[in-house]
């Protein structure tokens, strides 16, 4: 006998709602989310450093790496404009050269009920703004450029999936040389 699931919204927020389905709670995003994966290249075109947000995992008592992320605002115009805004909020520099940006695709997050659009941005020749207000944001978010070989230490599946897509792009590029 198939039993019908009871669904109800238990909390309405500006950006998310909390949905209860029987005894389970789900966070449902109202706005599309963008993630940004900054990187730099070493000589020879290999991935050198990856831009991350370090967050403290209290349960595991260690730092975890995650992607820069945010929601698309109504005044962003396009997803790429939103990605550049999210990056600017962290590093204080606009990356307006289209060749620096790469769309890595959309990852579905079924448990959050949303699609997440992922962009990578090459910061190799981009100056990161050191203005005081940007430094405060970077400190609050704990933004850092880590060596690419440290990415595997993350437990964030979204971050690992985005990095794998970026790594695959450069791997295929090197095969065709």
N, C-alpha and C positions, 0 to 999 in steps of 0.2 A: 504494500500500500504506500503510495507516494504522499508524503505529508507536505503541505504547503508551508514554506518558510515565512515567518513573520518579520517584516522589515519596517523600521521606523527611524526617522531622523531624531536623534536625542539632543543634538546641539547644532545650531546654525552659526557659522562664523563668516567673516568677510571673505576668506580665501578657501576655507574648507568646511565641510559638514562632517559630523560624526554620525554614522549610520549603525544601527544595531540590528543584527540579523540573528534571531534567537538569542544565544548567549555570547555571540561574538560582536566586537566593536570594530568598525572600519573607518578609516579617515578617507573621505572623498574630496579630492581637489576640485574646486570650481574653475580655476584658471589653469591654462597650460603652463608647464614648467620647462625651463631651459637650464641646461647644465653646460658649463664651459670647462674645457680641459686645456690650459695653457701649457706650452712646451717650448723648449729651445733645442736647437740642433748643434751637434759637435761638427768639427770639420769632417768631411766625408759624408755628411747627410744622415748620420745616425742620431737617434733620440738621445739627448743629453740630460736635460732636467725637465721635471714635470711640476706644474703649479698645483698646489693642493691647499686645502684648508685642514689644519690639524685640529681635531676635536678630542677631548679627553673622554675615554670610555671608563666611566667610574667603576663599572662592574669588573672589567678586566684589568683596571689600574694601569692603562697604557694609552698612549696617543694613537688615534686612528686617523687615516687620511680620507678625505672626501672631496668631491668636485665642488667648484664654485657653482652656485645655483640660485635661482630666483624665479619669480613668476613673470609672465608677459603682461606688461601694462597696456592699457587701452591706447596710450599715446606713443607706443613704441613703433608702430607702423609695420614692421616685419619682425620675424623671429631673429634675424641676424642683428637688427638694431637692438633688440632686447638682450641678445648675447653680449654685444659690445657694451651696453649700459651696465650689465652685471659685472663684466670685467672691469670697466672704468670705476665702479664703486669700490673695487678692491685695490686696483693698482694705480688709479688716478691718471691713466693714459688711455686715449682713444686709439684703437687700431682700425684705421679707415681703409687701409690697403686690402682690397678683396682677396688678393693672392695669399694673404696671411691666414685667412679663415678656411676651414674645411668642415663641411657638414658630415658628421659621423653616423647620422641616422636617428631613428626614433626607437627607444626601448620602451616596451610595455611594462608597466608595473601593475599587475592585476590586483595585488593586495591593497594598493592605494587607489585603484580605480582611475589611473591616469596614464597618459603617454608622456614621455620625457624626451624632449629633443636635445640632442647632444652636438655641441660644436667644439672643435679644437681650434686653437689659435697659436700661430708661431710667433713667439716673443723674442726670437734670436736677435733681431736688430731693433727692438722696441725698448725705449727708455722707460723704466718704471719710475713714476713720479715720486719724489721724496718729500713732497709738501707735508707739513705737520698734520693737517687734517686727514690726509691719506694714510700717513703712518699710524695714526690712531685707529683708523678702520682696519688696517692690516694687523695691528696688534690685537684688536678685539676679535677679529676673525682668525687670527694666527695663520695668515697666508705665508707660504714658503715655497721655494723652488727646490725640490728634492732630486737627488740622482735617480735616473729612470730605473736603475736596478733595485731600488727600494720600494717600487710600486707593489711588488708581489707581497709585501708585508701588510697590505691593507686587508681588512675583513669586509670592506664595503663592496658588495657585488656590482653595484652600478658603476663605481669608479673602476673596478677591474675590467668590466665589460667595455667601458669607453676606452680604456687604455689598450685593450686587446684590439679593438677596431683601429685605433691609431697606429699601433705597432704593425698590424697586418698591412696597412696602407704602405708604410715605409719598407716592409719586407718585400711586398710585391714590386715596389718601385726599384729596389736594388736587384731583384731577379731579372728585370727587363733591361738593365743597363748593359 
